[in-house]
Amino acid sequence: MRKSASRPPARHSALRHIGILGFDGVAALDLAGVLDTFYIAGGNDWRVRSTRYETVVVGLSTRPFRAESGLRFVPDTTLKDAPSFDTIVVPGGPGLREEKTNRTVAAWLRERSSTRRIVSVCTGLYGLAASGLLDGRRATTHWFHAADAARRFPKVTVAADAIFVKDGRFYTSAGMTAGIDLSLALVEEDFGPHLALSTARQLVVYMKRAGGQLQYSEPLKFQTRAGDRFAELVAAMLSDLSRDWKVEVMAAKVGLSSRQFARHFKTVFGTTPASYLEMLRLDEARTRIAGGERGLSRIAHATGFASDDVFRRAFERRFGVSPSHWRGRFVSTPTKETAHEMSSSL
């Protein structure tokens, strides 16, 4: 057991303490994927204590537990002795759906309900929803279990097509690798898009998969090909999409002339700076729509489109439907605002 596991998090430190639950029958990738994401974001050096994240595996008891695949884990601490956490992560797995484990985890989560963020990965939803903390909220889980989860927890609105959902302090994600998507989103929330992009590149995964886990999940395809200068530029663009990103501004960010920049950018990304910027803006707009954010005009402005009409035409050109009809397809519960937006065909 790590000596640091018994210490509460420092309130005035940038260090985030992440507690990840473990139990017999856990899905190994649900646990390890999240663990590795925060490890890499923390500095990627096991010999040096991270100044960003400290991860603690929390077992139901002190004994090792076995994943459904047979992999054995040794917990750092137990539910009874665990310190306070900035973020609690509940992995999925068949073991969590067994009555005794489910009841134990749900009760512990209720005790920790004041934690800043509580996260479930895949069928970890079964533990978090059983606590009652998601009542009246939106959530997601693996598509195969979505209908069952909706029946079992009727007070929770289950969005079967979402990769991950944020509702207040609660974050839920779909299948195993969606836990990595969500973890990257948490890293971005904590320390900005540059660190999230750097972490994604080391993991060789996409930084963002917007919207849902089906056919409309289109990633940032070229981020792993970008050199450091371009990675920093993309991070800056993602952090302020509403800015007027003229080619001259982009070129200055990477220390090239406009002509050199345009040529090198096309070589790295296979498209023009303007097309790539539009892709980033549309992916962010789609993420916001799928996440339930209201006000399509507000989303258009926040993601850098000059007008509602420009946004609508660009969205239709790329995705084949208008933003309002996209919302109608992928947001679970229509609102009066949604109906008005669809009738006006934004």
Stockholm file with secondary structure:
# STOCKHOLM 1.0

chainA/1-346         MRKSASRPPARHSALRHIGILGFDGVAALDLAGVLDTFYIAGGNDWRVRSTRYETVVVGLSTRPFRAESGLRFVPDTTLKDAPSFDTIVVPGGPGLREEKTNRTVAAWLRERSSTRRIVSVCTGLYGLAASGLLDGRRATTHWFHAADAARRFPKVTVAADAIFVKDGRFYTSAGMTAGIDLSLALVEEDFGPHLALSTARQLVVYMKRAGGQLQYSEPLKFQTRAGDRFAELVAAMLSDLSRDWKVEVMAAKVGLSSRQFARHFKTVFGTTPASYLEMLRLDEARTRIAGGERGLSRIAHATGFASDDVFRRAFERRFGVSPSHWRGRFVSTPTKETAHEMSSSL
#=GR chainA/1-346 SS CCGGGGSCCCTTSSCEEEEEEECTTCCHHHHHHHHHHHHHHTTSCTTSCCSSEEEEEEESSSSCEECTTSCEECCSEETTTCCCCSEEEECCCGGGGSHHHHHHHHHHHHHTTTSSEEEECGGGHHHHHHTTTTTTSEECCCHHHHHHHHHHCTTSEECTTBSEEEETTEEEECSTTHHHHHHHHHHHHHHCHHHHHHHHHHHTSCSCBCSBSSTTCCBCTTGGGCCHHHHHHHHHHHHTTTSCCCHHHHHHHHTCCHHHHHHHHHHHHSSCHHHHHHHHHHHHHHHHHHTTCCCHHHHHHHTTCSSHHHHHHHHHHHHSSCHHHHHHHHCSSCCHHHHHHHHHTC
#=GC SS_cons         CCGGGGSCCCTTSSCEEEEEEECTTCCHHHHHHHHHHHHHHTTSCTTSCCSSEEEEEEESSSSCEECTTSCEECCSEETTTCCCCSEEEECCCGGGGSHHHHHHHHHHHHHTTTSSEEEECGGGHHHHHHTTTTTTSEECCCHHHHHHHHHHCTTSEECTTBSEEEETTEEEECSTTHHHHHHHHHHHHHHCHHHHHHHHHHHTSCSCBCSBSSTTCCBCTTGGGCCHHHHHHHHHHHHTTTSCCCHHHHHHHHTCCHHHHHHHHHHHHSSCHHHHHHHHHHHHHHHHHHTTCCCHHHHHHHTTCSSHHHHHHHHHHHHSSCHHHHHHHHCSSCCHHHHHHHHHTC
//
